[in-house]
Amino acid sequence: MHVIDVIAPSLPALLQTIDGRVTTPRHFTLHTANAAIVNVGEGFLTRFLSTLIDPNIVSLLFLAGLAGLGFELFHPGVVIPGAFGAICMVTALFGFSVLPLSWAGLALILLGVTLLVVDLHVPTHGALTLSGLVAMSIGMITLFHNLPEPYHTSQPLVVTITVLLGAFWAFAISKALAVRRAPVRVGPQEIVGMEGIVRDGGFVFVRGELWRMRSEYPLREGDRVQVEALDGLSLRVRGV
């Protein structure tokens, strides 16, 4: 097809062959015969930065940065997660500055993380967690869709992260629900459910304390009662 000027078996042979050739359109004469060949490899910093702009690593660093900063936000003073999250976030932002980023994918990831956090504080029975995982997985897949195919975020990696995060969040939500449903063990509310003895004058003796009581049914001194609720400085009781 007449698209090759020279065929050479090695680099030294190529330099010998093209010696004296004149370039076009600007005319420069090449003096390459017996030229010294110096092989220059990538330095550590170049290899490190090349690794950091891998789409999969950038996505993981971004999620790790969100997790670390979020943990520090909800638990101030721990320091280490916050510092680690800040390093991961800055490193991920470096990757975002180099790679063509999809803002829609980034918004989906942030929306997914927000829904996961909200579901820990709002009893939605996992609906927000499921929505957050779907939003996060779609966001990670589309985060670098402007790049050529080999540089897209790995789908098996996205599936693995989604499954692991979903399992962890299901465990966290189940523990949070168990804590909410557990009886109060600290404070005045712990008296609810305890039994006591009715005393004269409209009082009830519970846990070594005398409380003013209220009941829908008539009670006599010496009756055993159970505390149903704490209403200010009075107890609502019922007969046992």
C-alpha positions as CSV (number, residue, x, y, z in Angstrom):
1,M,0.0,0.0,0.0
2,H,3.1,2.2,-0.1
3,V,2.7,3.5,3.5
4,I,6.1,2.3,4.8
5,D,9.3,4.0,3.9
6,V,11.8,1.6,5.6
7,I,11.8,-1.9,7.1
8,A,14.5,-2.6,9.6
9,P,15.1,-5.7,11.8
10,S,16.4,-3.6,14.7
11,L,16.7,-0.1,16.1
12,P,20.5,0.2,15.2
13,A,19.8,-1.1,11.7
14,L,17.0,1.5,11.4
15,L,19.3,4.3,12.5
16,Q,21.9,3.2,9.9
17,T,19.3,3.0,7.1
18,I,17.7,6.5,7.7
19,D,21.1,8.3,8.1
20,G,21.3,11.1,5.6
21,R,17.5,11.2,4.8
22,V,15.8,14.6,4.5
23,T,12.5,15.2,6.3
24,T,9.5,16.9,4.7
25,P,7.9,19.3,4.6
26,R,10.6,21.1,6.6
27,H,14.0,19.9,5.3
28,F,16.1,18.5,8.1
29,T,18.9,16.1,7.4
30,L,19.1,13.1,9.8
31,H,22.5,12.2,11.2
32,T,21.7,8.9,12.9
33,A,24.6,6.6,12.0
34,N,26.4,5.2,15.0
35,A,24.1,7.3,17.3
36,A,24.2,6.3,21.0
37,I,20.9,4.6,22.1
38,V,19.8,5.5,25.6
39,N,16.8,3.6,27.1
40,V,14.8,5.8,29.5
41,G,12.3,4.0,31.7
42,E,9.4,5.5,33.7
43,G,10.3,6.8,37.1
44,F,8.5,5.8,40.3
45,L,6.4,9.0,40.3
46,T,5.2,8.5,36.7
47,R,4.3,4.8,37.4
48,F,2.5,5.8,40.6
49,L,0.5,8.6,38.9
50,S,-0.3,6.3,36.0
51,T,-1.7,3.8,38.5
52,L,-3.8,6.4,40.2
53,I,-5.7,7.3,37.0
54,D,-7.0,3.8,36.6
55,P,-10.8,4.2,36.6
56,N,-11.3,1.3,39.0
57,I,-8.8,2.6,41.5
58,V,-10.2,6.1,41.2
59,S,-13.7,4.8,41.9
60,L,-12.5,2.9,45.0
61,L,-10.6,5.9,46.3
62,F,-13.6,8.1,45.9
63,L,-15.8,5.7,47.8
64,A,-13.1,5.3,50.5
65,G,-12.8,9.1,50.8
66,L,-16.6,9.4,51.2
67,A,-16.6,6.7,53.9
68,G,-13.7,8.1,55.8
69,L,-15.0,11.7,55.8
70,G,-18.5,10.6,56.6
71,F,-17.3,8.5,59.6
72,E,-15.3,11.5,60.9
73,L,-18.4,13.8,60.4
74,F,-20.7,11.5,62.5
75,H,-17.9,10.6,65.0
76,P,-15.8,13.7,65.4
77,G,-12.5,13.3,67.1
78,V,-11.5,9.9,65.8
79,V,-9.1,11.6,63.4
80,I,-7.6,8.6,61.6
81,P,-10.7,7.8,59.4
82,G,-11.0,11.5,58.5
83,A,-7.3,11.8,57.6
84,F,-7.4,8.6,55.5
85,G,-10.6,9.7,53.8
86,A,-9.1,13.1,53.0
87,I,-6.1,11.5,51.4
88,C,-8.3,9.2,49.4
89,M,-10.6,12.0,48.3
90,V,-7.7,14.3,47.2
91,T,-6.2,11.4,45.3
92,A,-9.5,10.6,43.6
93,L,-9.9,14.2,42.7
94,F,-6.5,14.0,40.9
95,G,-7.9,11.2,38.8
96,F,-11.1,13.1,38.1
97,S,-9.0,16.0,36.8
98,V,-7.2,13.7,34.3
99,L,-10.0,11.4,33.2
100,P,-13.1,12.6,31.3
101,L,-15.7,12.5,34.1
102,S,-19.5,12.0,33.7
103,W,-21.2,14.4,36.1
104,A,-24.4,12.4,36.0
105,G,-22.5,9.3,37.2
106,L,-20.9,11.3,40.0
107,A,-24.3,12.7,41.1
108,L,-25.7,9.2,41.1
109,I,-22.9,8.0,43.4
110,L,-23.4,10.9,45.8
111,L,-27.2,10.3,45.7
112,G,-26.6,6.6,46.5
113,V,-24.4,7.4,49.5
114,T,-26.9,9.9,50.8
115,L,-29.7,7.4,50.6
116,L,-27.6,4.8,52.5
117,V,-26.9,7.2,55.3
118,V,-30.5,8.4,55.5
119,D,-31.8,4.8,55.7
120,L,-29.8,4.3,58.9
121,H,-31.9,7.0,60.6
122,V,-35.3,6.5,59.0
123,P,-37.2,3.3,59.3
124,T,-37.8,2.4,55.7
125,H,-37.2,-1.4,56.0
126,G,-34.3,-1.2,53.6
127,A,-36.1,0.5,50.7
128,L,-33.7,3.5,50.7
129,T,-30.7,1.1,51.0
130,L,-31.8,-0.8,47.9
131,S,-32.4,2.5,46.0
132,G,-29.0,3.8,47.1
133,L,-27.2,0.6,46.0
134,V,-28.8,0.8,42.6
135,A,-28.0,4.5,42.2
136,M,-24.4,3.9,43.3
137,S,-23.8,0.9,41.0
138,I,-25.3,2.8,37.9
139,G,-23.2,5.8,38.8
140,M,-20.0,3.8,39.0
141,I,-20.7,2.1,35.7
142,T,-21.4,5.4,33.9
143,L,-18.7,7.5,35.7
144,F,-16.2,7.1,32.9
145,H,-18.3,6.0,30.0
146,N,-16.7,8.8,27.9
147,L,-13.5,6.8,27.9
148,P,-12.8,4.0,25.3
149,E,-14.1,0.6,26.2
150,P,-10.9,-0.9,27.9
151,Y,-10.9,2.1,30.4
152,H,-14.5,1.7,31.7
153,T,-15.1,0.8,35.3
154,S,-15.0,-3.0,35.7
155,Q,-18.6,-4.3,36.0
156,P,-17.5,-7.3,38.1
157,L,-15.8,-4.8,40.5
158,V,-19.0,-2.8,40.7
159,V,-21.1,-5.9,41.4
160,T,-18.7,-7.0,44.1
161,I,-18.7,-3.6,45.8
162,T,-22.5,-3.4,45.6
163,V,-23.0,-6.9,47.1
164,L,-20.4,-6.3,49.9
165,L,-21.8,-2.9,50.7
166,G,-25.4,-4.2,50.7
167,A,-24.5,-7.0,53.1
168,F,-22.8,-4.7,55.4
169,W,-25.6,-2.2,55.3
170,A,-28.2,-4.9,55.9
171,F,-26.2,-6.0,59.0
172,A,-26.0,-2.3,60.2
173,I,-29.7,-1.7,59.7
174,S,-30.6,-4.9,61.5
175,K,-28.5,-3.9,64.5
176,A,-29.9,-0.4,64.5
177,L,-33.5,-1.8,64.5
178,A,-32.6,-4.2,67.3
179,V,-31.3,-1.3,69.4
180,R,-34.4,0.8,68.7
181,R,-36.7,-2.1,69.8
182,A,-34.7,-3.0,72.9
183,P,-36.1,-1.8,76.2
184,V,-34.6,1.4,77.6
185,R,-31.8,0.5,80.1
186,V,-30.6,4.0,81.0
187,G,-32.7,6.9,82.3
188,P,-36.1,7.2,83.9
189,Q,-37.8,5.3,81.0
190,E,-36.2,2.0,82.2
191,I,-38.9,1.9,84.9
192,V,-41.5,1.0,82.3
193,G,-42.4,-2.7,82.6
194,M,-41.3,-3.0,86.2
195,E,-43.7,-4.2,89.0
196,G,-44.4,-2.5,92.2
197,I,-46.7,-2.3,95.3
198,V,-49.6,0.2,95.7
199,R,-49.1,2.4,98.8
200,D,-51.5,4.6,100.6
201,G,-52.3,8.1,99.3
202,G,-52.1,7.2,95.6
203,F,-48.5,6.2,95.5
204,V,-46.8,3.1,94.1
205,F,-43.5,1.7,95.4
206,V,-41.3,0.7,92.5
207,R,-37.6,0.0,92.4
208,G,-37.1,1.4,95.9
209,E,-38.9,4.6,95.0
210,L,-42.3,6.2,95.7
211,W,-44.1,7.5,92.6
212,R,-47.5,9.1,92.2
213,M,-49.6,6.7,90.1
214,R,-52.5,6.9,87.7
215,S,-54.7,3.9,86.8
216,E,-57.9,3.4,84.8
217,Y,-59.1,0.8,87.3
218,P,-59.5,1.1,91.1
219,L,-56.5,-0.2,93.1
220,R,-56.1,-0.9,96.8
221,E,-53.1,-0.6,99.0
222,G,-51.0,-3.7,98.7
223,D,-52.0,-4.6,95.2
224,R,-49.3,-5.5,92.8
225,V,-49.1,-3.4,89.6
226,Q,-47.0,-3.1,86.5
227,V,-45.8,0.2,85.1
228,E,-47.2,0.9,81.6
229,A,-45.8,4.3,80.9
230,L,-43.9,7.3,82.5
231,D,-46.0,10.5,82.3
232,G,-43.9,13.3,83.7
233,L,-43.5,12.6,87.4
234,S,-46.4,10.1,87.5
235,L,-46.6,6.5,86.5
236,R,-49.5,4.9,84.6
237,V,-50.0,1.4,86.0
238,R,-52.3,-1.5,85.7
239,G,-53.0,-4.4,88.1
240,V,-51.1,-7.6,87.8
